[in-house]
Amino acid sequence: MKFNFHSQKGYELVVWPDTQRYMGENWFNAEALLLNSEEEVIQFGSAAFWIPRERIQELKRKIYR
């Protein structure tokens, strides 16, 4: 299952509507990975993305300064 692969590679699963906070970032189109397996889409929805952990942490640092 891709879930384990992506999470081991430094990505975290982010589901809608939380994905919206990342979509406006310059890096989003190049680095975020849309879920595309049928199993994942059924479980998490069609607007869920794998987001690099370092980008999640970066955004948290910006918000909580």
PDB file of N, H, CA, C and O in Angstrom:
ATOM      1  N   MET A   1       0.837  -1.192   0.000  1.00  0.00           N
ATOM      2  CA  MET A   1       0.000   0.000   0.000  1.00  0.00           C
ATOM      3  C   MET A   1       0.872   1.243   0.000  1.00  0.00           C
ATOM      4  O   MET A   1       1.880   1.286   0.705  1.00  0.00           O
ATOM      5  N   LYS A   2       0.507   2.252  -0.775  1.00  0.00           N
ATOM      6  H   LYS A   2      -0.312   2.217  -1.348  1.00  0.00           H
ATOM      7  CA  LYS A   2       1.286   3.476  -0.891  1.00  0.00           C
ATOM      8  C   LYS A   2       1.373   4.254   0.410  1.00  0.00           C
ATOM      9  O   LYS A   2       2.312   5.024   0.612  1.00  0.00           O
ATOM     10  N   PHE A   3       0.402   4.060   1.295  1.00  0.00           N
ATOM     11  H   PHE A   3      -0.361   3.434   1.132  1.00  0.00           H
ATOM     12  CA  PHE A   3       0.393   4.812   2.544  1.00  0.00           C
ATOM     13  C   PHE A   3       1.717   4.668   3.282  1.00  0.00           C
ATOM     14  O   PHE A   3       2.312   5.665   3.689  1.00  0.00           O
ATOM     15  N   ASN A   4       2.173   3.457   3.454  1.00  0.00           N
ATOM     16  H   ASN A   4       1.690   2.646   3.123  1.00  0.00           H
ATOM     17  CA  ASN A   4       3.432   3.217   4.159  1.00  0.00           C
ATOM     18  C   ASN A   4       4.619   3.754   3.385  1.00  0.00           C
ATOM     19  O   ASN A   4       5.540   4.306   3.988  1.00  0.00           O
ATOM     20  N   PHE A   5       4.627   3.611   2.082  1.00  0.00           N
ATOM     21  H   PHE A   5       3.880   3.163   1.592  1.00  0.00           H
ATOM     22  CA  PHE A   5       5.739   4.103   1.260  1.00  0.00           C
ATOM     23  C   PHE A   5       5.913   5.597   1.420  1.00  0.00           C
ATOM     24  O   PHE A   5       7.018   6.060   1.702  1.00  0.00           O
ATOM     25  N   HIS A   6       4.838   6.368   1.245  1.00  0.00           N
ATOM     26  H   HIS A   6       3.941   5.992   1.016  1.00  0.00           H
ATOM     27  CA  HIS A   6       4.938   7.821   1.316  1.00  0.00           C
ATOM     28  C   HIS A   6       5.249   8.304   2.726  1.00  0.00           C
ATOM     29  O   HIS A   6       6.026   9.243   2.898  1.00  0.00           O
ATOM     30  N   SER A   7       4.662   7.685   3.722  1.00  0.00           N
ATOM     31  H   SER A   7       4.030   6.922   3.582  1.00  0.00           H
ATOM     32  CA  SER A   7       4.937   8.120   5.087  1.00  0.00           C
ATOM     33  C   SER A   7       6.389   7.826   5.466  1.00  0.00           C
ATOM     34  O   SER A   7       6.981   8.574   6.244  1.00  0.00           O
ATOM     35  N   GLN A   8       6.961   6.767   4.939  1.00  0.00           N
ATOM     36  H   GLN A   8       6.480   6.160   4.307  1.00  0.00           H
ATOM     37  CA  GLN A   8       8.367   6.459   5.204  1.00  0.00           C
ATOM     38  C   GLN A   8       9.296   7.379   4.430  1.00  0.00           C
ATOM     39  O   GLN A   8      10.452   7.551   4.819  1.00  0.00           O
ATOM     40  N   LYS A   9       8.825   7.963   3.363  1.00  0.00           N
ATOM     41  H   LYS A   9       7.886   7.823   3.048  1.00  0.00           H
ATOM     42  CA  LYS A   9       9.641   8.845   2.531  1.00  0.00           C
ATOM     43  C   LYS A   9       9.551  10.315   2.953  1.00  0.00           C
ATOM     44  O   LYS A   9      10.031  11.194   2.236  1.00  0.00           O
ATOM     45  N   GLY A  10       8.939  10.586   4.113  1.00  0.00           N
ATOM     46  H   GLY A  10       8.549   9.872   4.695  1.00  0.00           H
ATOM     47  CA  GLY A  10       8.929  11.951   4.620  1.00  0.00           C
ATOM     48  C   GLY A  10       7.695  12.755   4.266  1.00  0.00           C
ATOM     49  O   GLY A  10       7.732  13.985   4.280  1.00  0.00           O
ATOM     50  N   TYR A  11       6.606  12.079   3.950  1.00  0.00           N
ATOM     51  H   TYR A  11       6.576  11.079   3.938  1.00  0.00           H
ATOM     52  CA  TYR A  11       5.351  12.756   3.624  1.00  0.00           C
ATOM     53  C   TYR A  11       4.301  12.457   4.689  1.00  0.00           C
ATOM     54  O   TYR A  11       4.323  11.407   5.332  1.00  0.00           O
ATOM     55  N   GLU A  12       3.385  13.405   4.859  1.00  0.00           N
ATOM     56  H   GLU A  12       3.368  14.258   4.338  1.00  0.00           H
ATOM     57  CA  GLU A  12       2.232  13.184   5.726  1.00  0.00           C
ATOM     58  C   GLU A  12       0.968  13.359   4.913  1.00  0.00           C
ATOM     59  O   GLU A  12       0.899  14.209   4.025  1.00  0.00           O
ATOM     60  N   LEU A  13      -0.012  12.567   5.214  1.00  0.00           N
ATOM     61  H   LEU A  13       0.044  11.877   5.935  1.00  0.00           H
ATOM     62  CA  LEU A  13      -1.290  12.648   4.529  1.00  0.00           C
ATOM     63  C   LEU A  13      -2.099  13.802   5.111  1.00  0.00           C
ATOM     64  O   LEU A  13      -2.284  13.896   6.324  1.00  0.00           O
ATOM     65  N   VAL A  14      -2.577  14.675   4.230  1.00  0.00           N
ATOM     66  H   VAL A  14      -2.426  14.598   3.245  1.00  0.00           H
ATOM     67  CA  VAL A  14      -3.397  15.812   4.642  1.00  0.00           C
ATOM     68  C   VAL A  14      -4.692  15.741   3.840  1.00  0.00           C
ATOM     69  O   VAL A  14      -4.667  15.648   2.612  1.00  0.00           O
ATOM     70  N   VAL A  15      -5.815  15.787   4.536  1.00  0.00           N
ATOM     71  H   VAL A  15      -5.836  15.863   5.533  1.00  0.00           H
ATOM     72  CA  VAL A  15      -7.112  15.655   3.879  1.00  0.00           C
ATOM     73  C   VAL A  15      -7.824  17.001   3.810  1.00  0.00           C
ATOM     74  O   VAL A  15      -7.472  17.944   4.519  1.00  0.00           O
ATOM     75  N   TRP A  16      -8.829  17.071   2.946  1.00  0.00           N
ATOM     76  H   TRP A  16      -9.115  16.305   2.370  1.00  0.00           H
ATOM     77  CA  TRP A  16      -9.671  18.237   2.790  1.00  0.00           C
ATOM     78  C   TRP A  16     -10.462  18.452   4.072  1.00  0.00           C
ATOM     79  O   TRP A  16     -10.932  17.464   4.637  1.00  0.00           O
ATOM     80  N   PRO A  17     -10.637  19.631   4.557  1.00  0.00           N
ATOM     81  CA  PRO A  17     -10.282  20.928   4.000  1.00  0.00           C
ATOM     82  C   PRO A  17      -8.897  21.419   4.400  1.00  0.00           C
ATOM     83  O   PRO A  17      -8.505  22.519   4.011  1.00  0.00           O
ATOM     84  N   ASP A  18      -8.139  20.626   5.174  1.00  0.00           N
ATOM     85  H   ASP A  18      -8.458  19.733   5.490  1.00  0.00           H
ATOM     86  CA  ASP A  18      -6.813  21.071   5.616  1.00  0.00           C
ATOM     87  C   ASP A  18      -5.842  21.280   4.462  1.00  0.00           C
ATOM     88  O   ASP A  18      -4.888  22.048   4.586  1.00  0.00           O
ATOM     89  N   THR A  19      -6.075  20.605   3.346  1.00  0.00           N
ATOM     90  H   THR A  19      -6.850  19.981   3.245  1.00  0.00           H
ATOM     91  CA  THR A  19      -5.187  20.779   2.188  1.00  0.00           C
ATOM     92  C   THR A  19      -5.220  22.212   1.660  1.00  0.00           C
ATOM     93  O   THR A  19      -4.258  22.662   1.038  1.00  0.00           O
ATOM     94  N   GLN A  20      -6.302  22.922   1.898  1.00  0.00           N
ATOM     95  H   GLN A  20      -7.083  22.556   2.403  1.00  0.00           H
ATOM     96  CA  GLN A  20      -6.421  24.289   1.379  1.00  0.00           C
ATOM     97  C   GLN A  20      -5.300  25.199   1.867  1.00  0.00           C
ATOM     98  O   GLN A  20      -4.840  26.062   1.120  1.00  0.00           O
ATOM     99  N   ARG A  21      -4.856  25.021   3.103  1.00  0.00           N
ATOM    100  H   ARG A  21      -5.230  24.320   3.710  1.00  0.00           H
ATOM    101  CA  ARG A  21      -3.819  25.908   3.643  1.00  0.00           C
ATOM    102  C   ARG A  21      -2.487  25.741   2.921  1.00  0.00           C
ATOM    103  O   ARG A  21      -1.633  26.625   2.989  1.00  0.00           O
ATOM    104  N   TYR A  22      -2.300  24.627   2.237  1.00  0.00           N
ATOM    105  H   TYR A  22      -2.993  23.908   2.182  1.00  0.00           H
ATOM    106  CA  TYR A  22      -1.043  24.391   1.517  1.00  0.00           C
ATOM    107  C   TYR A  22      -1.144  24.734   0.035  1.00  0.00           C
ATOM    108  O   TYR A  22      -0.125  25.016  -0.595  1.00  0.00           O
ATOM    109  N   MET A  23      -2.322  24.718  -0.526  1.00  0.00           N
ATOM    110  H   MET A  23      -3.151  24.489  -0.015  1.00  0.00           H
ATOM    111  CA  MET A  23      -2.497  24.868  -1.969  1.00  0.00           C
ATOM    112  C   MET A  23      -2.001  26.202  -2.518  1.00  0.00           C
ATOM    113  O   MET A  23      -1.651  26.283  -3.695  1.00  0.00           O
ATOM    114  N   GLY A  24      -1.963  27.226  -1.712  1.00  0.00           N
ATOM    115  H   GLY A  24      -2.248  27.160  -0.755  1.00  0.00           H
ATOM    116  CA  GLY A  24      -1.488  28.525  -2.175  1.00  0.00           C
ATOM    117  C   GLY A  24       0.013  28.707  -2.099  1.00  0.00           C
ATOM    118  O   GLY A  24       0.537  29.738  -2.521  1.00  0.00           O
ATOM    119  N   GLU A  25       0.707  27.724  -1.569  1.00  0.00           N
ATOM    120  H   GLU A  25       0.282  26.886  -1.226  1.00  0.00           H
ATOM    121  CA  GLU A  25       2.159  27.824  -1.424  1.00  0.00           C
ATOM    122  C   GLU A  25       2.844  27.573  -2.766  1.00  0.00           C
ATOM    123  O   GLU A  25       2.380  26.757  -3.563  1.00  0.00           O
ATOM    124  N   ASN A  26       3.947  28.276  -3.012  1.00  0.00           N
ATOM    125  H   ASN A  26       4.324  28.938  -2.364  1.00  0.00           H
ATOM    126  CA  ASN A  26       4.668  28.184  -4.291  1.00  0.00           C
ATOM    127  C   ASN A  26       5.147  26.768  -4.610  1.00  0.00           C
ATOM    128  O   ASN A  26       5.223  26.399  -5.782  1.00  0.00           O
ATOM    129  N   TRP A  27       5.457  26.001  -3.630  1.00  0.00           N
ATOM    130  H   TRP A  27       5.395  26.301  -2.679  1.00  0.00           H
ATOM    131  CA  TRP A  27       6.012  24.658  -3.827  1.00  0.00           C
ATOM    132  C   TRP A  27       4.945  23.597  -4.054  1.00  0.00           C
ATOM    133  O   TRP A  27       5.273  22.484  -4.466  1.00  0.00           O
ATOM    134  N   PHE A  28       3.671  23.908  -3.797  1.00  0.00           N
ATOM    135  H   PHE A  28       3.405  24.812  -3.462  1.00  0.00           H
ATOM    136  CA  PHE A  28       2.625  22.893  -3.743  1.00  0.00           C
ATOM    137  C   PHE A  28       2.536  22.037  -5.011  1.00  0.00           C
ATOM    138  O   PHE A  28       2.556  20.810  -4.917  1.00  0.00           O
ATOM    139  N   ASN A  29       2.440  22.641  -6.167  1.00  0.00           N
ATOM    140  H   ASN A  29       2.424  23.638  -6.243  1.00  0.00           H
ATOM    141  CA  ASN A  29       2.264  21.869  -7.409  1.00  0.00           C
ATOM    142  C   ASN A  29       3.443  20.948  -7.712  1.00  0.00           C
ATOM    143  O   ASN A  29       3.267  19.886  -8.309  1.00  0.00           O
ATOM    144  N   ALA A  30       4.622  21.347  -7.309  1.00  0.00           N
ATOM    145  H   ALA A  30       4.765  22.210  -6.824  1.00  0.00           H
ATOM    146  CA  ALA A  30       5.810  20.542  -7.592  1.00  0.00           C
ATOM    147  C   ALA A  30       6.057  19.451  -6.555  1.00  0.00           C
ATOM    148  O   ALA A  30       6.642  18.418  -6.881  1.00  0.00           O
ATOM    149  N   GLU A  31       5.620  19.660  -5.311  1.00  0.00           N
ATOM    150  H   GLU A  31       5.144  20.499  -5.047  1.00  0.00           H
ATOM    151  CA  GLU A  31       5.999  18.744  -4.237  1.00  0.00           C
ATOM    152  C   GLU A  31       4.861  17.928  -3.635  1.00  0.00           C
ATOM    153  O   GLU A  31       5.100  16.823  -3.149  1.00  0.00           O
ATOM    154  N   ALA A  32       3.647  18.430  -3.651  1.00  0.00           N
ATOM    155  H   ALA A  32       3.452  19.328  -4.046  1.00  0.00           H
ATOM    156  CA  ALA A  32       2.520  17.698  -3.069  1.00  0.00           C
ATOM    157  C   ALA A  32       2.074  16.595  -4.029  1.00  0.00           C
ATOM    158  O   ALA A  32       2.095  16.772  -5.247  1.00  0.00           O
ATOM    159  N   LEU A  33       1.678  15.475  -3.474  1.00  0.00           N
ATOM    160  H   LEU A  33       1.661  15.332  -2.484  1.00  0.00           H
ATOM    161  CA  LEU A  33       1.262  14.324  -4.277  1.00  0.00           C
ATOM    162  C   LEU A  33      -0.207  14.016  -4.016  1.00  0.00           C
ATOM    163  O   LEU A  33      -0.589  13.682  -2.895  1.00  0.00           O
ATOM    164  N   LEU A  34      -1.016  14.130  -5.043  1.00  0.00           N
ATOM    165  H   LEU A  34      -0.706  14.402  -5.954  1.00  0.00           H
ATOM    166  CA  LEU A  34      -2.433  13.812  -4.933  1.00  0.00           C
ATOM    167  C   LEU A  34      -2.617  12.313  -4.772  1.00  0.00           C
ATOM    168  O   LEU A  34      -1.978  11.525  -5.469  1.00  0.00           O
ATOM    169  N   LEU A  35      -3.490  11.921  -3.855  1.00  0.00           N
ATOM    170  H   LEU A  35      -4.009  12.561  -3.289  1.00  0.00           H
ATOM    171  CA  LEU A  35      -3.809  10.502  -3.728  1.00  0.00           C
ATOM    172  C   LEU A  35      -4.438  10.035  -5.031  1.00  0.00           C
ATOM    173  O   LEU A  35      -5.313  10.708  -5.578  1.00  0.00           O
ATOM    174  N   ASN A  36      -4.003   8.899  -5.525  1.00  0.00           N
ATOM    175  H   ASN A  36      -3.292   8.353  -5.082  1.00  0.00           H
ATOM    176  CA  ASN A  36      -4.579   8.451  -6.786  1.00  0.00           C
ATOM    177  C   ASN A  36      -4.931   6.972  -6.822  1.00  0.00           C
ATOM    178  O   ASN A  36      -5.473   6.490  -7.816  1.00  0.00           O
ATOM    179  N   SER A  37      -4.631   6.250  -5.755  1.00  0.00           N
ATOM    180  H   SER A  37      -4.191   6.642  -4.947  1.00  0.00           H
ATOM    181  CA  SER A  37      -5.069   4.860  -5.773  1.00  0.00           C
ATOM    182  C   SER A  37      -6.529   4.811  -5.328  1.00  0.00           C
ATOM    183  O   SER A  37      -6.947   5.585  -4.466  1.00  0.00           O
ATOM    184  N   GLU A  38      -7.284   3.919  -5.905  1.00  0.00           N
ATOM    185  H   GLU A  38      -6.945   3.290  -6.605  1.00  0.00           H
ATOM    186  CA  GLU A  38      -8.710   3.806  -5.589  1.00  0.00           C
ATOM    187  C   GLU A  38      -8.928   3.556  -4.099  1.00  0.00           C
ATOM    188  O   GLU A  38      -9.834   4.127  -3.492  1.00  0.00           O
ATOM    189  N   GLU A  39      -8.103   2.714  -3.526  1.00  0.00           N
ATOM    190  H   GLU A  39      -7.367   2.251  -4.019  1.00  0.00           H
ATOM    191  CA  GLU A  39      -8.220   2.395  -2.103  1.00  0.00           C
ATOM    192  C   GLU A  39      -8.035   3.637  -1.230  1.00  0.00           C
ATOM    193  O   GLU A  39      -8.808   3.862  -0.298  1.00  0.00           O
ATOM    194  N   GLU A  40      -7.016   4.438  -1.528  1.00  0.00           N
ATOM    195  H   GLU A  40      -6.388   4.254  -2.284  1.00  0.00           H
ATOM    196  CA  GLU A  40      -6.756   5.655  -0.748  1.00  0.00           C
ATOM    197  C   GLU A  40      -7.860   6.691  -0.937  1.00  0.00           C
ATOM    198  O   GLU A  40      -8.279   7.329   0.029  1.00  0.00           O
ATOM    199  N   VAL A  41      -8.330   6.862  -2.162  1.00  0.00           N
ATOM    200  H   VAL A  41      -7.990   6.344  -2.946  1.00  0.00           H
ATOM    201  CA  VAL A  41      -9.394   7.837  -2.430  1.00  0.00           C
ATOM    202  C   VAL A  41     -10.664   7.446  -1.690  1.00  0.00           C
ATOM    203  O   VAL A  41     -11.338   8.311  -1.131  1.00  0.00           O
ATOM    204  N   ILE A  42     -11.002   6.172  -1.674  1.00  0.00           N
ATOM    205  H   ILE A  42     -10.455   5.469  -2.128  1.00  0.00           H
ATOM    206  CA  ILE A  42     -12.189   5.715  -0.941  1.00  0.00           C
ATOM    207  C   ILE A  42     -12.029   6.003   0.555  1.00  0.00           C
ATOM    208  O   ILE A  42     -12.971   6.437   1.217  1.00  0.00           O
ATOM    209  N   GLN A  43     -10.849   5.760   1.066  1.00  0.00           N
ATOM    210  H   GLN A  43     -10.083   5.407   0.529  1.00  0.00           H
ATOM    211  CA  GLN A  43     -10.619   5.920   2.503  1.00  0.00           C
ATOM    212  C   GLN A  43     -10.477   7.378   2.935  1.00  0.00           C
ATOM    213  O   GLN A  43     -10.978   7.752   3.996  1.00  0.00           O
ATOM    214  N   PHE A  44      -9.796   8.218   2.127  1.00  0.00           N
ATOM    215  H   PHE A  44      -9.389   7.915   1.265  1.00  0.00           H
ATOM    216  CA  PHE A  44      -9.452   9.568   2.566  1.00  0.00           C
ATOM    217  C   PHE A  44     -10.099  10.692   1.764  1.00  0.00           C
ATOM    218  O   PHE A  44     -10.046  11.848   2.185  1.00  0.00           O
ATOM    219  N   GLY A  45     -10.702  10.385   0.628  1.00  0.00           N
ATOM    220  H   GLY A  45     -10.744   9.447   0.286  1.00  0.00           H
ATOM    221  CA  GLY A  45     -11.338  11.396  -0.202  1.00  0.00           C
ATOM    222  C   GLY A  45     -10.476  11.794  -1.381  1.00  0.00           C
ATOM    223  O   GLY A  45      -9.269  11.554  -1.392  1.00  0.00           O
ATOM    224  N   SER A  46     -11.103  12.402  -2.369  1.00  0.00           N
ATOM    225  H   SER A  46     -12.084  12.597  -2.359  1.00  0.00           H
ATOM    226  CA  SER A  46     -10.410  12.714  -3.624  1.00  0.00           C
ATOM    227  C   SER A  46      -9.586  13.991  -3.558  1.00  0.00           C
ATOM    228  O   SER A  46      -8.874  14.301  -4.512  1.00  0.00           O
ATOM    229  N   ALA A  47      -9.659  14.739  -2.468  1.00  0.00           N
ATOM    230  H   ALA A  47     -10.238  14.488  -1.693  1.00  0.00           H
ATOM    231  CA  ALA A  47      -8.889  15.981  -2.346  1.00  0.00           C
ATOM    232  C   ALA A  47      -7.848  15.863  -1.233  1.00  0.00           C
ATOM    233  O   ALA A  47      -7.535  16.852  -0.569  1.00  0.00           O
ATOM    234  N   ALA A  48      -7.317  14.671  -1.029  1.00  0.00           N
ATOM    235  H   ALA A  48      -7.572  13.868  -1.568  1.00  0.00           H
ATOM    236  CA  ALA A  48      -6.267  14.464  -0.037  1.00  0.00           C
ATOM    237  C   ALA A  48      -4.919  14.417  -0.754  1.00  0.00           C
ATOM    238  O   ALA A  48      -4.813  13.922  -1.876  1.00  0.00           O
ATOM    239  N   PHE A  49      -3.907  14.935  -0.092  1.00  0.00           N
ATOM    240  H   PHE A  49      -3.993  15.338   0.819  1.00  0.00           H
ATOM    241  CA  PHE A  49      -2.567  15.017  -0.675  1.00  0.00           C
ATOM    242  C   PHE A  49      -1.534  14.514   0.317  1.00  0.00           C
ATOM    243  O   PHE A  49      -1.712  14.602   1.531  1.00  0.00           O
ATOM    244  N   TRP A  50      -0.443  13.982  -0.236  1.00  0.00           N
ATOM    245  H   TRP A  50      -0.298  13.910  -1.223  1.00  0.00           H
ATOM    246  CA  TRP A  50       0.750  13.715   0.542  1.00  0.00           C
ATOM    247  C   TRP A  50       1.564  14.995   0.506  1.00  0.00           C
ATOM    248  O   TRP A  50       1.925  15.478  -0.567  1.00  0.00           O
ATOM    249  N   ILE A  51       1.853  15.545   1.679  1.00  0.00           N
ATOM    250  H   ILE A  51       1.560  15.152   2.551  1.00  0.00           H
ATOM    251  CA  ILE A  51       2.599  16.797   1.796  1.00  0.00           C
ATOM    252  C   ILE A  51       3.930  16.491   2.484  1.00  0.00           C
ATOM    253  O   ILE A  51       3.960  15.768   3.479  1.00  0.00           O
ATOM    254  N   PRO A  52       5.036  17.040   1.957  1.00  0.00           N
ATOM    255  CA  PRO A  52       6.319  16.808   2.624  1.00  0.00           C
ATOM    256  C   PRO A  52       6.291  17.316   4.072  1.00  0.00           C
ATOM    257  O   PRO A  52       5.824  18.421   4.345  1.00  0.00           O
ATOM    258  N   ARG A  53       6.794  16.495   4.981  1.00  0.00           N
ATOM    259  H   ARG A  53       7.173  15.597   4.759  1.00  0.00           H
ATOM    260  CA  ARG A  53       6.795  16.871   6.405  1.00  0.00           C
ATOM    261  C   ARG A  53       7.493  18.197   6.656  1.00  0.00           C
ATOM    262  O   ARG A  53       7.038  18.995   7.475  1.00  0.00           O
ATOM    263  N   GLU A  54       8.598  18.437   5.954  1.00  0.00           N
ATOM    264  H   GLU A  54       8.968  17.789   5.289  1.00  0.00           H
ATOM    265  CA  GLU A  54       9.323  19.687   6.188  1.00  0.00           C
ATOM    266  C   GLU A  54       8.484  20.902   5.799  1.00  0.00           C
ATOM    267  O   GLU A  54       8.634  21.969   6.395  1.00  0.00           O
ATOM    268  N   ARG A  55       7.604  20.757   4.807  1.00  0.00           N
ATOM    269  H   ARG A  55       7.483  19.890   4.323  1.00  0.00           H
ATOM    270  CA  ARG A  55       6.720  21.865   4.415  1.00  0.00           C
ATOM    271  C   ARG A  55       5.634  22.094   5.465  1.00  0.00           C
ATOM    272  O   ARG A  55       5.240  23.233   5.717  1.00  0.00           O
ATOM    273  N   ILE A  56       5.157  21.022   6.067  1.00  0.00           N
ATOM    274  H   ILE A  56       5.477  20.097   5.862  1.00  0.00           H
ATOM    275  CA  ILE A  56       4.158  21.145   7.133  1.00  0.00           C
ATOM    276  C   ILE A  56       4.780  21.874   8.321  1.00  0.00           C
ATOM    277  O   ILE A  56       4.176  22.784   8.889  1.00  0.00           O
ATOM    278  N   GLN A  57       5.990  21.466   8.690  1.00  0.00           N
ATOM    279  H   GLN A  57       6.481  20.727   8.230  1.00  0.00           H
ATOM    280  CA  GLN A  57       6.681  22.104   9.807  1.00  0.00           C
ATOM    281  C   GLN A  57       6.989  23.569   9.504  1.00  0.00           C
ATOM    282  O   GLN A  57       6.869  24.425  10.380  1.00  0.00           O
ATOM    283  N   GLU A  58       7.382  23.854   8.270  1.00  0.00           N
ATOM    284  H   GLU A  58       7.479  23.158   7.558  1.00  0.00           H
ATOM    285  CA  GLU A  58       7.674  25.217   7.833  1.00  0.00           C
ATOM    286  C   GLU A  58       6.439  26.114   7.998  1.00  0.00           C
ATOM    287  O   GLU A  58       6.542  27.233   8.500  1.00  0.00           O
ATOM    288  N   LEU A  59       5.292  25.623   7.579  1.00  0.00           N
ATOM    289  H   LEU A  59       5.208  24.714   7.171  1.00  0.00           H
ATOM    290  CA  LEU A  59       4.064  26.400   7.692  1.00  0.00           C
ATOM    291  C   LEU A  59       3.677  26.592   9.160  1.00  0.00           C
ATOM    292  O   LEU A  59       3.219  27.669   9.541  1.00  0.00           O
ATOM    293  N   LYS A  60       3.855  25.569   9.977  1.00  0.00           N
ATOM    294  H   LYS A  60       4.227  24.694   9.668  1.00  0.00           H
ATOM    295  CA  LYS A  60       3.563  25.698  11.410  1.00  0.00           C
ATOM    296  C   LYS A  60       4.442  26.766  12.047  1.00  0.00           C
ATOM    297  O   LYS A  60       3.970  27.541  12.879  1.00  0.00           O
ATOM    298  N   ARG A  61       5.720  26.816  11.664  1.00  0.00           N
ATOM    299  H   ARG A  61       6.103  26.186  10.988  1.00  0.00           H
ATOM    300  CA  ARG A  61       6.619  27.845  12.210  1.00  0.00           C
ATOM    301  C   ARG A  61       6.165  29.237  11.810  1.00  0.00           C
ATOM    302  O   ARG A  61       6.241  30.165  12.615  1.00  0.00           O
ATOM    303  N   LYS A  62       5.692  29.400  10.571  1.00  0.00           N
ATOM    304  H   LYS A  62       5.630  28.646   9.917  1.00  0.00           H
ATOM    305  CA  LYS A  62       5.189  30.700  10.104  1.00  0.00           C
ATOM    306  C   LYS A  62       3.964  31.126  10.916  1.00  0.00           C
ATOM    307  O   LYS A  62       3.849  32.284  11.318  1.00  0.00           O
ATOM    308  N   ILE A  63       3.066  30.196  11.148  1.00  0.00           N
ATOM    309  H   ILE A  63       3.159  29.256  10.822  1.00  0.00           H
ATOM    310  CA  ILE A  63       1.806  30.496  11.840  1.00  0.00           C
ATOM    311  C   ILE A  63       2.052  30.830  13.307  1.00  0.00           C
ATOM    312  O   ILE A  63       1.417  31.735  13.848  1.00  0.00           O
ATOM    313  N   TYR A  64       2.949  30.123  13.946  1.00  0.00           N
ATOM    314  H   TYR A  64       3.465  29.388  13.506  1.00  0.00           H
ATOM    315  CA  TYR A  64       3.115  30.254  15.393  1.00  0.00           C
ATOM    316  C   TYR A  64       4.303  31.117  15.805  1.00  0.00           C
ATOM    317  O   TYR A  64       4.818  30.955  16.912  1.00  0.00           O
ATOM    318  N   ARG A  65       4.742  32.014  14.960  1.00  0.00           N
ATOM    319  H   ARG A  65       4.324  32.145  14.061  1.00  0.00           H
ATOM    320  CA  ARG A  65       5.831  32.938  15.315  1.00  0.00           C
ATOM    321  C   ARG A  65       5.386  33.904  16.358  1.00  0.00           C
ATOM    322  O   ARG A  65       6.165  34.758  16.782  1.00  0.00           O
TER     323      ARG A  65
END
